[in-house]
C-alpha cells in the first residue's frame, strides 16, 4: 500500500496547490456543462450547440458532482473530474502490478502519467478526455484479466466499461469489435468462442442502436450531435487517398508527441537499451542523423512542434482563446524561443526512436500471451487514432496513446538505487514542474478573466457588446450561425466594442486591468479590458 498511498498523496497535494476553484468554463467544457446546469436547475437535460462526443455519462457524472453542493458551479465539475483523475492513476498502477511489474517500477510509470502535461491539465476541466481514459483503461484491464482467466465476470466488466466509455465518446465502442477480433485470432475453436464473438458484435450493435435510436431521441437531444459516423464513412469512401495522407501525417505527429511525453521514462530504460546495444555507434549515428533530416523536412513544410495542438502552445498548457492572441495572432503572451521548441521536438524524436528500437530488440523477452495482448493494444491505438483524427487533430486526443505507451514500455523499466536515482528522476521532475506551473498559470489567468467579465457586467456592459473569449461568448451568448469575417473571432460575437485580452490591440483603448501571476515565468502579468476607439 506504500506506493498507492504515495501516489494519492502527491495527487492531492498538487491539486490543492494548483487550486481548482473558480466558477468559469475552460476550453470546450461549457458545452458539456450546459446540460448539467439545466438538469440541476430545471430537472431536464437540455443541450445547446452541436458537438461530436456522446457525453451522456459525462453529464450524469457532472450532475452527481454538483448534487452534494446543492447547485451548479464549474468548481464542482472540476472536483468531479479530479476524483476520476486520481482514480485513473490508481487504476493504472494496479493494472501494471497485475502484469507483474514491480511496485517501484509501477510507481515510476504511474507517476510519469500523473505528471504528463495533458493528463494533469485536463484533469482540471470538465472535458471528456480524462473520464474517457479512465473507462477505456478499466475496460482494457478487465479484458487483459479475461485473457488470463477466461471468466465471464471479467469479460462482462470489460464490456460494461467499454459501453460506458462509448456513452462519453464514440471511439469507446471500438473496444467491443476489437475484443471480438482478438478472441477470433486465438487458437481455440469451439462453440463458446463463436458464441462470445457473436455476443460482442450483438452488444456493439445494441449499444449503438440504443444510444442513437433510443436515448438521444428519447431525451430530445439528437439534433445537437454531429453525425460523425456518417461523415467518417462518407469521407473514407469519397476521398480515400486524402484520408490516407491525413492518417500518415497525424500518426507521425502522434509518434513525435509520444516521444516528448515519454522522455521522463527514458533514463529508466537506459540499462535495457545498453544491454540491447542501442548506444553503439551505428545505432546512435543513424538515430541522430535520421531525426535531423526528419526535423529539417518538417521545418520545410511548416509542420513543427507543437503542431497547432489544442492544449500545448509555445510554453504553456491550456488554450489561450482570447481575440488578441488566438484570432489576431498578436505576441501578447510570453513565448520562448522557437529554438527551444525545435530542441524539444528533436529530443522527442530521438526518445521515441530509441523506445521503438528497444521494443523491437527486446520483444522476445515477453511471453507469448503478453505479446498477443501488447499487439492487440497497439492495434487498438492505431484504430482509435484513425477514427478520432480524420477530421481534426488535437494533442489531447492522444491521451490514451500516452498511457498505452507507458504501459507497453513498463517491463523494461529499471529503477536504480543510491545516488543515481536523483539523476534518473530529473526529467520526470522537470516534466512535473512544467505540468504543475503551466496548469496553475492557466487557472490563474482564467480567474483574472472572470474578474474582468464580472467588472464589465457591473459597469453595465452586456455580453452582446464584447468579445470575452471563446468560452464566455459560447457560455453566455451562444447563437446559431455566428458572423464569420476576417479579424473577427470565430466564436459567438454579436459586437466587439469591448475586448478581454492579454495585451494591447490596435484601435482599442485600455479601460481596466486585472493582475495575476505567471509562475512559469516568475512574473506578474495582467489581463486587459479594452474599448474600441471612436
N, C-alpha and C positions, 0 to 999 in steps of 0.2 A: 504493500500500500504506500510505500515511501514515495515512489515516483509519481503515481497518480495524484497523490496529495500535493506534491511539489508543483506539478503542472497546474492544478486547480488554484493553488496559492498565487502562482505567477500570474495566471489569468485574472483573478480577482483584483490583485494589486494593480496591474496595468489598466484594467477597466476603471478603477477608482481614480487613478492618477490622470487618465485621459479626461474623465468626467463626461458621461454620455448625455447628461441632462440638457434640455432645451427643446421647446415646442416649435420646431421648424423642420420642413422637409429637406431631404438630401437626394440629389440625383433623380432617379425615376420613382422613388418610393412614395411620392404623393399620389401617384396613380393607384397604387395598391392600398394606400391608407384611406382613400376616399370612401370605398365601400365599408371599411371598418367603422369610420366615423358615422356614416349613415345608419349602420346596423345598431350602433350604440345609442344614437340619438333618436332614431325613428322606429327601430325594430325591424327594418327592412334592409336587404342588401341592394344598394343602388350603385351603379358604376357610371363613370363619365370617361369620354375619350375612347380610343381604340388602341389595343396593345396585343402582344403575342402570348405572353405567359398565361397559363391557365389560372393561377393564383387562388383557386378555391380554398385550399388548405392554408395558404398564406393569410387569407382574410380571416379564417377561423382562428388561427393562432394569434393574429393581431387582436381580435375580439377578446380572446381569453387573456391576453397580456394586459389589456386595459380594464377588464372586469374587476379585478381586486381593488383598483383605484377609484372606481365609480365614475369614470368619464374618459373622454378621448384626449390623448396627448401623444405627440411624436416621441417623447421621452419614454413612455410606457412601451411603445412599439420597439424602440431600440433595446430596452431591457429584455424584452421577449426574445429578440434575435441574439443578444449577447448570451442568454441562457443556452440557446441552441449552439452558439459558437463554442462555449465551454464544453457542452456535451459532445460536440464533434471531436474535439481534441481528446477527450476521454475515450470515445469510441475508437478513434484512430489508434491510440496507444493499445487498447485492448485487442484490436484486430491484429496489430503487429505481434503482440505477445502470443496470440493463437497460432501464428506462423513460425513459432519457435525462435523468434528474435529475442535476444536477452533484454532484461529490464533496462539496463543502461542504454543500450542501442535504441530500444523502443522510445525511451525518453528523449534522446537526442533528435530522432527523426520527428517525433511529435512536437517537440519544441520548435523545430525548424518550420513546421506547418503553422504553428501558433504565431511565429514571428514573421511569416511571409506577408508582405505588404498588402496584397489583395485580400487575403483571408482576414487579416487583422482589421483593415479599414472597413470592409463590407460588413463586418460583424456589428459596426456602429451605425448601421442604417437599416431601414425596413425593406431593403432589396431582397429579391428571392434567392440570391446566389448561395448564401450560407445554409438556409433551411434545405434547399435542394441538395447541396453537397452532403449534408447530414443524412438525408434519407437514401441517397444513392450509395453512400458508404455503408450504411446499415444494411441495405439490400445485398450489396456485394459481400459483406461479411457473412451474412447468413447463407448465401449461396456457396461461398467457399466452404462453410461448415457442412452444407448439404453434400458437396462433392467428396468430403471426407467421411461423413456418417451415413449418408443416404436416407435420412429420415424425412418423413412428410412434414414434420413440425418445422424443421429448418427451411425446407423449400417453401412452405406456407408463409413463414415470416419474411423470407426474401421476396416473395411475390407481393405480400401486403405492403412492404416498404417501397417496392418499385411502383406500385399503383399510387401510393401516397405521393411519391416524387412526381408522378405524372400529373397529379392534381395541383402541383405547383408550377411545373414546367413540362412541356410536351416531351422532350427527349427522355424523361424518366420511363416512358412506355417502351423504349427501345430495349430495356433490360430483359423484358419477357421473351421476345423472339431471340435475343442473344443467348439467354439461358437454354432455350429450346435447341438452338444450333449447337451449343456446347454439348448437350446431352446426346444429340444425334451423332456427333463425332466419336462418342465413346464406343469401345469395342463390344460391350454387351448388346445383345439383340434379342429382346424379349417383349412380352406384352406390356409389362409395366413401363418400359422405356417409351414405347409408342403412345401409350395412354398419357404419360406425363407430357410428352411433346404436344399432343393434341390438346391437352388441358391448358398448357401455356399459351398456345395460339388462340384458343377459345377465350381465355381471360384477356388477352390483348385486344381482341375484337370487342369483347364485352365492356371492358373499361373505356375504350374509345367511344363506342356507341352510347354507353350510359352517360358519359360526360357531354358529348356533342349533341345527342338527340334527347337526352333526359334532363340532366341537371341544369345545363345552361339555358335551354328554352324554358324549363320549369321555373327558374329564378328570374326569367325575363332579361337575361344579360347577354344573350347570344350575339346581338348586333355589335357589342363592344370588342369582339375578338377579330383580329386579323386572321383570315383563313390560311395559316402558314402551310398546312399540309398540301392544299390545292396549289398554292403558289410554288411550293417546292417542286412538286412533280411536273408542273407546267414548265418551270424553268429548266428542269433536268431534261425533259423531252424536246423542248424547242431550241435550247442553246447548250447542247452537251459539251461542245469544245470550250465555250466561255466558262461553263461550270468547272470543267477540269482545270483550267488555268487559275480560276479563283481558288479552288481547293489547294493547288500546289503552292500558290502564294501564301495562303493563310496557314497551311501546315508548316511552311518554312518560318513564318513569324512565330508560330507557337513553339516550334523547335528551339528558336533562339531565346524566347521568353523562358522556356523551361530551364535552359542553361543558366540564365540570370538568377532565377528564383531558387535553383538547386545549388548555386555556388556555395552557400554556407555549409553544405554537406561534403563538399569536395575534399577538405582536409581529412575528414574521417574515412575517405575512400582511398587515401594515398597509399596505405600499406597494401591494399588489394591491387591497386594499379602498379605498384612497384613489383609485386610478385608476378604480375602479368606482363612485366617488361614494357609497360606503356611509356616509360620515360627514356627508352632507348632513342638514339639519335634519329633513326629513320621515322619512327612514330612522331616524335616531337617536332621535327622539322616539317613533316608533311602536315601536321595539325596547324602549326603556326603559319606556314605559307598558304595552305588551302583556305584558312579562315581570313587571312589578309586579303586574298583575292576575292573572297565572298563579300567582305565588307566594302571593298572597292566597287564591286558590281552593284551592291545595294545602294551605295552612295550615288553612283552614276544614274540610277533610275529613281532616286529620291525616296527610297523606302528604308529608312533607318530608325533605330530605336529612339523613342518609344512607340513608333508605328502608328501614331494618332490614336492610341488606346483611350478608352473611356475613363480609366482610373488613373494611370500613371501619366503625368505630364511633366516635362522637364525635370524639376527637382521637387516633386510633391506627389501626394496621393489624394484623389478626390477631385472631380471635375470642377474647373473654375468657370461656371456657367453664368458669367456676367457679361454685359454687352461689350465693354471696352476690350477685354481680353479674348473672349470667345468669338464674338461676332466681328469686331473690327481688327482683331489681331494685334492690339497695341501692347507694347512691352511694359505693362503697368504692374506686373507682379515679378518678384525677383527670380532670376534664372541663372543656372550655372552655365559654364562654357559648353558649347557643343562638343568640344574635345573630350570632356569628361563623359558625355553620353556615348560617344564613339568607343571610349575605353571600356565602359560598362558592356556595351554590345559585344566588343571583341572578347572580353573575358567570358561573357555568356556563351559565345560560340565555342571557345576553347573548352569551357566547362562541359557543355553537352556533347562535344566531340569525344572527350575523354570518357564520359559516362557511357556513351554508346559503345565505344570500343571495349570498355570494361565488361559490359553485359555480353557482348559477343564472345570475348575471350574466356569469361568465367561461366558461361551459360551451362556448361556440363556439370558445374558444381551442384546444380539443383536436381532434386529428384524428379522422376518423370511426371508424377501428379502435379508438382509445383510448376513444371514447365507448361503443362496444359493450362493451368489456371492463369499463369502470367501472360501467356499468349492470348488467352481469352480477354484478359483485362486490357492489353494493348490494343487488340482489335476493337473492343468496345469503345475505347477512347477515340480511335480513328473514325469509327462510325458516328460517334457523338459529335466530333468536330465537323465532319462532313455535313451533318444535318443542321447544326446550330449556326454555322458560319457562312452559309451560302449567300445570304442577302446582306448581312452586316457582320463586322468583326470587331468585337470589343475584348480588351485584355481580360476583363472579368469572366468571360466565357470559359477561360481555361483553368478555372479553379480546380475542377475535377481532375484535369490532366496534371496539375501540380501535385495534388495529393497522390495520384496514381504513380507518378514518377518517384516520389519519396518512398512509397510503399515498395516499388519494384527494386530499388537500389538498397533497401534496408539489409538484406542478407550479407552484403559486403562492407557494411559499416564496421569500423574498428575504433573504439574509444580508448585512447591511451591513458595511462596513469602517470602520476607525478607532474613534473613541471611542463611537460609537453602539452597537457590539456589546455593550458591558458592560451597557447598559440593556436591550437586547433579551433577553439571556440571563438576566436577573434572575428572571423567573417560572420558567424551567426550573431554575435553581439552587435556588429555593425548593421546587419540587416534588421535586427530587432530595434536598434536605436532609430533607424530611418523610419520603420513602420510606426513606432510609437509617436515620435515627434511630428511626422507628416500627418498622422491621424489627429493628433491634438491640435495642430495648426488648422486643419480642415474644419474641425468643430469650432475653433476659436473665431475664425473669420465668418463662419455661418452664424454664430451668436451675435457678432457685430452687425451682420446684415439684418438679423431680427430686430436689433435695437434701432437701426436706421429705418426699417419698414414701420415699426411702431411709432417712431417720431414723426414720420411723414403722415401717418394716419391721424395723429394728434393735431397736426398742422392743417388737417382738412384735405390733404392730397389723396385722391382716390386711386385705386389700383388701375383704373382705366386711363389714368394720366401718366403712368410710369412704366418703365422697364426695370423691374426689380430683380431680374434674373429668371432663368428657366423655371425653377421650382416654384417661385412665388406667383409668377404670372400663370403658371399651369394650375396651381392650387386654388388661387383666388379669382382667376379671370379666364378659365378655360372656355373656349367657344370654337365652333366648327369653322373651318376654312380661314385660318389667320392670314393676314396680308403678308405676302412674300415679295420683298423687293430689296435691292442692293442697299446695304448699310443698315438694314432693319433686322433685328433678331428674328430667328425663325419661329420663336415661340409666340405666345398669345398676347400680342401688344395691340391695344386699342389706340393709344397715343404715347409718344415717348418724350413728353415735355420734361419729365424728371427721370433721372437715372440713379441707380446704386452701382458704384464702380470701385475698382481697385485704385484708379488714378484718374488724372485729368483727361478730358475728351474735348477736342476742338469744337467750338461754338456752344460750349456749355460752361456755366459758372459754378464754382463750389459754394454751396449754401450751408453745409454742415458736414462734420466728420465724426467717425466713431472708431476709437482706437482699439487695438487688440495686439497680442504678442505672437510673433513668429519664432517658435523655438528652434526650428531647423536652421534659422539664420541668426538667432540670438539678437533680435532687434524688435523694437516697437514698430508697428505699422498701423494703417487706418483705412477704413472704407469711407468713401465719399458719397454724399448726396449732391447731385448736380441738377441744375435747372437750365433749360435751353435759353440762350440769349435771344433777345427780341430785336 
